[in-house]
Amino acid sequence: MKLPNTISSIIKLLLVAMLLMATGLRAESPENGSAERVVITLQDALIQAMQQGQKAGYGSRLKLLTPVIQQTHDLTVIIRSVLGAHWVKLDSGQQQAIIQAFQTNSVATYADRFNQYDGEQFRILEQTQLPRERVLVRSQLVKADNSTVNFDYVLHKPGESWRIINIVVDGVSDLALKRAEYSAVLHKNGINALIDMLNQKTSHIEQNQK
C-alpha cells in the first residue's frame, strides 16, 4: 500500500532535481578567477565607491579602489602598449617612473570619476573569446533613468589570473585615447614631460577634491 506513495515521492524529487539542473547553470555566479569575475570585482568596488560618494571623501574612495585596480588591471602592460616603440627606448629608471606615474594617475582618475551614487548598477552581458588568448567581457552601467553606458573589457592572462588591458566605453577605446594623447607629448617634449603631465593630472585631481 505504501509503495505507490514512495514511487510518487521519488518521481517528484527527480523532477525537482531535473528542474534545478536545467536552471542551475544560469543562476550560478561566475567562477572565482574567471575573466568575468575580475570585471565583477572591479564593478562592485566602483559601485561601493559611488555609494560612499562625497560623504566618505576622496581619500576613502582612493583607499578602497587602489588594491582593486592593482588586482584587476595589468597597468604595466597597458602603459607599455600605450607607449609602443617608445618603451624600448627608455632606460629602466624611466620605465619605472612612467609606470608609477601612470598607476597613481589611473587610481586617482577612478576615485575622482566614480564619486556619487544615484541607483546605478552594472550588469554583465556576455563573455567572448578573442584572438591571442584574450577575452572580451561586455557589460552595461544602468542608470536610474534606465539609460545605459556600455563598458567592454579586454583581458589577458599573463599568469594564473586574468587582468584588464583595455576598456571600451560606448565604442571608444581608452587605450586608443591614451596612445593619441601620450604620443603627442612624447614626440614633442619626451618622456620626462609625459611623466610630469601625469603627475600634474593627479595633483589637479587631489586639489579639486579638497
N, C-alpha and C positions, 0 to 999 in steps of 0.2 A: 504493500500500500504506500510506503514511503518512497519507493524507488522512482516513480514518475516525478515526484516533487524534487527529488535530488537531481535528476537529469535536467529538469527545468531550471533549477538554480545554476547548474553548471553551464548550461547554454546561455543564460543571461550574463553570467560572469565573462564567458568567452566573447559575447557580443560587446560588452563594455570594454574589454581589453582591446578588441579589434578597433573600436571607435577611438580609443586613446592612441593606438598606434597610428591610425590614419591622420590624426590631428597633432600628435605629439611633436613631430619634426618642425612644424610651423611655430609651435609655442616655445620651443627651446631657445634659450639665449645663445648667442654665438660662442664658440669655444674660446677659452682663455688662450691668448697668444695669437689668435687669428687676426687677419688684417682688419676685419670688421670690428673686432673687439677693441683694437687700438684706436680706431676712429671714435667708437662709442666712449672710450675712456677720456679722450680729448673733449668731446662734445659735452659729456656730463660735467667735466670741470668748468667748461665755458659757461654752462647754464648756472652752475653754482656761483661762479664769479659774478655773473649778471645779477643773480639774486642778492648777493652781498652788496653790490652796487656802490653808491656813494656813501652809504651808511658805514660800511666797513672800511672804505678808503682804498686808495691806490696801493698802498703798501701791503695790505692784506690780500688783495687780488694778485699782486705780484708774487707773494709768498705761496699762495695756493697754486698758481699756474706754472711757476718755474720748474718744479720737478716733473710736472705732467708734460710740459713742452719738451723737456730734455728726454723724457721717456718715449714719447710718441713720434718725435721728429728726428730725422738724421740731418741736423743742422750743418755739420761739416760737409756732408755730401752736397747739400743744397748750395752752400756758398762756393764750393769747388765747381759745381755745374754752372752757377751764375757767372763766375769769372772765366770759365772755359780755358782758352790758351794762355790767358794771363796768369793762371795759377802756377804753372810750372816755371814761370819767370821769377817768382817770389822766393826769397830765402826763407828758412824755417822760422825766423823771428817775425817776418812779415806775415807768413801764413798763420801763425798763432795769434797775432794781433788782429787780423781781419776776422778770424773765427770767433774770437772773444767779443769783438765789437758787434758782429752780426748776431751772435747768440743773445747778447744783452739787449740789443735793439728789438729782436724778434719777440722776446718775452714781454718787454715793455709795451710793444705795439698791441699784443693780445690784451694785456691788462688795461690798456687805455681804451681800446675799442669795445670790449665786452664789459661795459660798466653800468648797465641798467637793465632791469627786467620788466617786461610787460606781458608775461604769459607765453613767451616764445618757447617752442620745443623743436628739437631736432628729431628727424626720423630717417632711418636707413632705407634706401630704395632697392639697391641691388649691389652685388659684387661680381665683377667680371675679370677674367684673365687678360693680361696684356702681354705683348712681346717682351723678350729679355727678362722673363721670370718676374714681371711686375704685376700688380693688381690694382684695379680701379674700384673704389668704393664710392658709390653715388648716394648722396643724401640731400635733404632739404631742411632748411630752417623755416618753420611755420610760425608766422607772426600772429598776433592777437586778432587781426582782421582777416585771417586765413590766407593772406598773400604769402608767397614763398620766395626764398632765396636758395638757389642751387649751390651746394658745396660738393665738389667732386675731388676725391683724394687719390693721388697716385702713391703707391707704397712699394718698397722693395724689401728684401730680406737679406741683409748682409751677414747675419749670424743666425741666432735662434729666434729673434724677434723681428716682426715687421716694423718698418719705420716710414713715416710720411716724407716724401721728397718733392711733392708739388701739390698745390691746391688750386683748383679752377673754380672761380666764383662766377656764376651766371655766364659761363663760357669764356671768362678772361683768366688766363694763366698767370698766377702770381710769379712763377719762375720767369716767364717771358717779360713781365713788367720790370722785375729786378734786373734782368740782363740788360734791358734797354737803358735803365737809369744808371746802373753801376758802370756800364761800358762807356757811357758818355763822360763820366767823371774820370775814369781810368785813362782814357785816350787823351783827355785834356790836361789833367793835373797829376796822374799817377796814384799809386796805392795809398800813400800817406794821406792824400786828400780824401780818398774814399773812406778810410778809417775815421778820419776827422768828421766827415759827413755823418756817418752812422752814430758816432759818439754824440755829436751835436743834436741829432734827431732824438736820441734817448734823453739827453739833458732837457730838451724842449718839452718832451712828454712829462718828465718829472716836475718841471717848473709849473706847467699848466695844471698839475694835479694838487698843487699846494694851496 
